[in-house]
């Protein structure tokens, strides 16, 4: 590994990378994995050279966007619990999960192509997401706000089911309705 790869990014380089990842996530969600990279760079407010310096290939960008979306989703759980009551945090996180699925759905062909090369873009994403769900449910259980007969894996399966039937921005309203039904069935009414 080179010295350059081991050094942390400068603040401006980190901001540029974050802007590229955000712009690419939006582009892949709406246009799919063939979104124009130059348009992504322009939307991020950087030059094409900056994009390619950070992500030398389309596949590198797709994988980085996916991993970034997983990290954002999982990092949101403790932040939401710090600012909202547990059930409200769970509801807000589940909506972020829908955003994550929409972004992933737009990249799915690219992610499959990366996986076909022997790389594993998914890494530990399932475990990370399960840990986030568990932390949210543990807080809800401690507050006595949700049923005790539901496991985190049940919620994970329900969210994945909603995602499979309602992935894509054009199905967001249906996904929201199904999510509401699922979460209402989990909550204890006092």
N, C-alpha and C positions, 0 to 999 in steps of 0.2 A: 504494500500500500504506500502511496506517495505521501510526502509531507502535506501536499495540498488536500488530499482526501481526509487526512487526520485532523486538520485544523478546522475549528468551528467557522461557520460563515460569518462574514461581516454583517452588521445590522442591515445595511442597504441590500446586500445580496440575499439575506434571509427574507426580507420584505418582498423582493422581486420574485423569489422562489414561491413564496406564499401566494402572491398575486397570480402567478402562472398557474399554480395548482387550483386556485379558486375559479379562474377563468376557464380552465380546461374541464373542471368538473361540470360547470354550467354547459359548456359546449358539448361535451360527451352525452350529457343527460338529454339534450334537445336534438343533437345531430348524429349521435352515435360515434363509434370509434374512428370514423373517417373524417371527423371535423377538421377543418383547415387549420393547420398549426400556425400559419401566419396570422389568421384571424384571432386565434387564441392569444398570440403574442401582443397583437394590437389591443385587444380587450384588456389585457393585463397591464398595458402601458409600458411594455418593454419591446426591445428590438428582437428580431428573429434570432440574432446571434446569442442574445441572453438566454432565450428559450433553449436553443440547441446546446449551449454550454452547460446548462443545468440538466437537460434531458436530450442526449444525443440521438435517440430514436423515438419514434411514436410509441413503441412498446414500453420504453423506459418511462415515458410520460404517463401512459395509461396505468402502469403498475404503481407509480408514485402517487397518482391521483387516488387510486383505489386504497392504498395503504393510508394515505392522508385522511380519506373519508372515514375509514374504520377508526383511526385514532381520534378524529374529531367527535365521532359518535360516542366512543367509549369515554373520552375525557369529559363529555357533557354530563354524565351521570353524577359525579360528585359535585360539580358546579351547580346543577339543578337542585340537588338535595340541600345544598347550602343556602339556596335562595327561595325555595318553595316548600310547602308541606309535602310529605312523601307521595301522596296520591297525585297531586298536581305535578310533581317532578316526574313520576312514572308516565303520566299522560303526555307531558311535554317531550320526554325522551322518546316515547313511542312515535310521536309525530316526526321527530328527527330521524328515527329509524326509517320512516317512509321516504324522507328526503334522501337518505343513504341508499335505499333500494332503487329509487329513481335514477340516481347517479350511476349505481352499479349496473342497472339494466341497460343504460346507454353504452356501457363499456363491455358488456358481457361477451360479445364476439371477440373483442380484443383480448380480454382476459383469458378466454378459451384458447386463443391462438398462442398466447404466452405460455399457458399451461401445457399445450401440446409440444412445446420445445423442451419440456422437462423442467422448466422453472416453476416455482410454486408461488404465484402472486397472492394467494390466499393466506399463506403462512399460518399464523395462529389466530386469524380473525374470528373464527367461530368461538374459540375459548375466550378471547377478549370481550366479545359481545355478550357471551353467556355470563361472564363476571360482572359486566355492567348491569345486566338484567337482575342478577342475584343481589347486587348491592341495593338496587332500587326496591326490589321486593322485600328484602330484609328490613329496610327502613319502614316500608308500608306495614309489614307484619308487626314490627315493634310498636307502631302507632295503633295497632288494632284496626286497621282500615281496609284490609283485604282478607279474603277467604284463606283459611289455613290449609285447605286441601288441594291447593294449586301449587305446582312446583315451577321453579324458574324455567325448566326445560319445556313445560306446558306453554308458558307465555312465549318462549322462543319459537316453538312449533306454530303457535297461532299467528305470530307476527310473520313468520316465513310463509304460512298459508295465505295470509292477506297479500303478501308481496307477490306470490306466484299468480294469484288471480287478479291482482290489481296493479302490477308493475307498470311503470310508464306514467308520464305526466298527464296523459289524456284520461287516465283512470283514477286520478287523485280523489275526486269526490266520493267514488265508491269505496276507495281504500279508507278514507276518513270515516265513512259510515260503518264499515266493518270493524275498524279500530274502536270506534265508540261502543259498538255492541260488545265487543270482546272485553274492553276495560270496564264497562258497566257491569258485566257479569262477574267480574273479579272483585268489585268493590262491595264492602259491607255498608249497608245503609243504616244509620242509627236513628 
